[in-house]
Amino acid sequence: MDRLIDLLPELWSATAETLFVVSLALVFGGLAGLLLGLALYATRSGSLYPNRAVFGVLNVVVNFFRPIPFVILLAAVQPFARALGIPGIGPEFGVFAITLASMFAISRIVEQNLLTVRPGVIEAARAAGASRGRILFRLVPREALGPLILGYTFIVVALVDMTAIAGAVAAGGLGEFAIVYGFKQFNPAVTWAAVLIIIVLVQGVQFLGNALARRVLRR
């Protein structure tokens, strides 16, 4: 316990690094995944911009990257990150790797939730003179907003898990803290301190996401 007290500054710093990585990865991965999901939805057969070739390529790309275990992806993208001038370790690398991993998962969540929008809503908008672009970027996301919020909440929880895994390659955050000061030094109290903070973060995100989704769905 005394060792844990001595490590409190490092623990708070690791928590801040986790929040930093999760926030940036959510912004970059969330935006890229949203655009990719919209493209998948729009180009599928019978949708707003049906294009079998484009949908086929996007579908293959997403299906190729999405099943790769994150710990393997970390090792695989390190050379690519260094080629772009990003260090192969540290929080910056964590943001890069988690963004790549999350964008493909997010794209599927976006696509699947957009498909829940009733065709009648789209047909009514088309009959009222709304353009396909307006329907795609404004109407459809608004109609699926509640499920999308729940989907992104799930992704944020997954991002926290990814930051912990990224700690295995010295990507900072609570994962690296638990490994370096807890696991390697045989100090379970330190490990469990990191675990409890992760649990609090996840529960907080889940509570806020559920509350916001309920509010949207009641409208």
N, C-alpha and C positions, 0 to 999 in steps of 0.2 A: 504493500500500500504506500509506503514511503517513496518507493521508486516511482509510483504513479503520480504522486504529488509533485515530485521533481520534474516529471515529464509533462506537466499540465501546459506549459507554453508551447511545446511541440505538438500536443494534442489539439490545442485550439488552432494552431497554424495548419495542421493537417486537415482539420474540419473546414477551415477557410479555403484550402486548396481544393477539397472535394466540391464545395459549393461553386467555386470558380469554374472548375472543369465541367460540372453538370450544367451550369448556366450557359456557358458558351457552346457546349455540344448541343444543348437543346435549341439554342437560337439557330446555329448553322445546320445541324442535322434536321431540326424541325422544319425549317424553311425549305431545305432541299428535298426532304421527304414529302412535304406538302405538294410541291410543284411536281415531283415525280408521280405522286399518287393521283393528282389531277390529270396528268398526262395519261396514265394508265386507264383511268375512268373514262376520259374523253375519247380515246382512240379505240376502245373495245367495240366489238360489233354491236350495232344498234344504238350506240351512244351519240353524243353531239358531233364529234369529229371522227367517225369510224375510219380506221386505217389499219388494215391487217398487218402490213409490214412494220409500221412503227410500233404497234402494240406488241407484235411478236418479239421485236428486238428488246424493248423495255422489259417485257415479261421474262425473257431469258436472262437478262442482266440481273434483275432483282432475284430471280430464283437461283442464280449462280452465287451471289454474295450472301444472301440472307441465311443459308444454313451453316455457314462457316462458323465454328466455335470461336468465341471472341478471343480466347487465350491464344489460339493459332493465328487469328487475324493480326493480333498484336505483333507477333514475330514476322509475319509476312509483309506488313506494311512499313516496317522500320527502314529498309533501304529506300523505299519510295519517299518516306518522310525526309530522310537525310538528303535525298536528291533535290528536294524542294527547299532545303535550308532549315528544316525543322529538326531539332535535336531528337535523337532516338530514345531519350529518356526525359523525365520531367513532366510537369503539367501541360506544357505545350504539345508534347507528343500525345498525352492522354486525350486532349481535346481533339486532335487530328484523328486518332484511331477511333475514338468513340463516335465522332461525327460520321465517319465512313460506315461504321457498323450500324448506327441508329437510323440513318437515312433510308436504308432499304427496308428495315422493319416498319418504319413510319409510313413509307409509301404504301405498303400493303394495308395497314390499318386505315389510312385515309381512303384508299380505293374501296375497301370493304364497307366502310361506313357511308360513303357517298352512294353506293349501290342500294342502300336502304331507302333512299329518297323515292317516293312513289312516282311512277311515270306520269300519272295524271297531273301532278304539280308542274312537271316540265312541259307537258303538252299544253296546259293552260297558259303558261308563261309564253310559249311560242305563239299561241293563238292571240295573245294580247300584244304581240309585236316585239317581245324582248329578243335581243340578239343572242346567238349561241354563246358568245363570249361573256355577256352579262349573266346568262344563266349559269355558266360554268364557274365563274369567279365570284359571283355574289349570291345567286339564289340557292344553288345546290349546297355550298358550304354552310349557309345559314340554316337550311332545312335539316342538315345533319350535325348541327353544332353541338347538341348534347352528347351524342355518341362520340363525336370527335374529341370533346373535352375528356371523356372517360378514357379514350384511346391514348391521348397524350399524357394523361395521368399515369397510365400503365407504363408508358415509355420513360417518364421521369424516374419512376421506381427502378426500371431496368438500367437507366443511366447510372444511378447510384451504385447498383450492383457492379456495373462495368468499371467504375472508378476503383472499386475495391479489388477487382481482378487485375486492373492495370497496375496496381501497386506491386505486383510480382515482378514487373520490369522497371521498377524505380520510376513510376510515373507520378509519384507524389500522392497526397491525400491520405485518407484514413486506412486504405489498404496497405500502403507502404509503411505507415506508422505501426500498424498491427503486426506486420511481418518483421520489421527491423527491431522494434522495441519489445514486442510481445513474444512472437513465435521463436525467433532466433535467440532470444535471451531467456527463454523458458519462464516467462512471466505472464501467466494467464490473466491476472488482474488488468494488465495493460491491454491485452487483446480484447477482453470483455468490455473495457471502457470504450474502445473503438466500435465494437459491435452495438453497444447500447446507443451510441450517438447515431449510428446508421439507422437503427430501428426507429429512433425519434424522428429523424429526417423523413424516413419512408412513411411513417404514420401521419406526419404533418402534411406531406404532399397528398397522400391518399384522402385525408379528411377534407382538405381544401378542394381537391378535384371533384370529389363526390358532392360536396355542398354546391359548388358552382354548376355542376351538371344538373342537379336537382332544380336549381333556380331557373336554368335555361329551359328545361323540359316542362316546367309548370306554366311557361308563358303561352 
